[in-house]
């Protein structure tokens, strides 16, 4: 769309390859809650941080505080799809959320297919499913960088 900021459809060329460690915050988007995780290219692992239980501007204010605290190089947003890969209403919502993050925070945003992350987090016995799902999303993204 004309005038719309570009979201990163593909990972950047191997961050950290020149000895630079890149830090990321990842988000498992939901209408009422957003799980948040952090990770980096050095360890290629992620850890759940917390779940933001807010909507509207309050949600973005809480996320902006996390960005100020963690100073990530970029953001990662999980985008849900049907098992067959088809998009649905939440696919569009998650992509809109990614565009809003980019517009408000002026950071590069990468999208990751997040099918089954909540199911995997449940199977792992996670206490905070949303934050644990965000960590799985980020680890999936970090694996894609090799």
N, C-alpha and C positions, 0 to 999 in steps of 0.2 A: 504494500500500500504506500502511496506517496506520502512523505512526511512522517512515516512511522519509523522509529529507531529499529535498527537491525539487531536481531537476537542471534547469538551464535548457534548455528545449526550443527556445526561440527566442532570438536575440541580444537583448541589452538595448537600450533605445532609444539609438541612435547614440552610443556612448562617444566622448568627445573633442569632441562638438559644442559644448560650452560652453568650449572652450579647454583641456580636460583631456586629456592624452595617457594612454591606457590601455596597459599592458604585459601581454602574455600569454605563458604557456608552453604549448606544445602537445606532445602525446604520440602516437606511433604505437605502439600496444600490440601486444606479442607475448608468447608464453608464456615465452620465454627472454631476449628483449631488448625494450627500450622505447626508441624513438628520441625525442629531445627537441629542440625548437626554440624560439626566442624571437622575438618581434616586437611591434609596437606600432601604435597607430592613427594616429600621425603620418606614418610612412612607408608604412604598409599593406603592409609587406614582412616576411618572416621569414628567419632564418638558422638553419641546422642548428647545434646545440650539441654534442651527443654522444649516444652510445647507452649506456644503463644495462644492463649485462649481469649482472643479479642477479634473484633470485626472492624471494618471501615478504617478510619484514620488511626484509631487506637492500635490496630494491628500493625500498620506501617510504622508508627512511632516506636513500638516495642522492637520491631525488626531493625529499625534505624539505630536503636541503642545497642543491639547486638553487633551490628556492623561496625559501629564506633569502637566497641570493646575489642572485637576480634580482628578488625582491619583486613578483611579478606581481599584477595586479588580479584576474585570473581565469585559468582553465585551459581548454584545448581538448583533447578526446580524439577521435581518429579512430575511427569505428565502421564495420567492414566489412560489406558486403552482397554477395549473389550479383549477377551482372550484371543479372538481371531485377528486382532490388530486394528479393528475398526474404531474410529473416534466416537465419542459420545459427549453429552453435555458437560461432564466434568473435565474432559479433555480441553474443551474450549475455555472453561473457567480457569484451569491451571495455566494455560497459555496466556490468558489475559493477566493473571497474577504475575507471571514472568515479565510481561511487558511493563506492568506497573512498577515492579521492582527496578527494572532497568531505568525507567523514566524518573523515578523518585530518587534512586541512589546512585545513578550514573556509573554502575558497574556492569561489566559483561555478564550476561546470564546464559547458562547452558541448560538445555532441556534434556531430560533422561526419561526413557520409557520406564515407568514404575510399576508395571504389572506384577502382582504377587508380593510386593514388599511387606504389606501389612500381614499377609498370611505367614510369610517367613518370620517376621518379628514376633507374631503370636507363637509360632512353633518354637522359637528360641526362648520363650518365656519372658519377653520384655515387659517391664513394669510400665513404661511410657511408650505405648505402641507408635504414637506419632513421631516422637523423636528418634526411636529406634528405626522406624521406616525411613526417616530422613538420612540416617547413617548408612543404611543399605543403599539408598539412592546415590549417595556420595561415593561410597566404595565402588559401586558399579561404574560411575563416571571416572574415578581415578584409575580403574583397571583399563578403561578404554584409551587412556593416554599412552600406553606402551606401544 
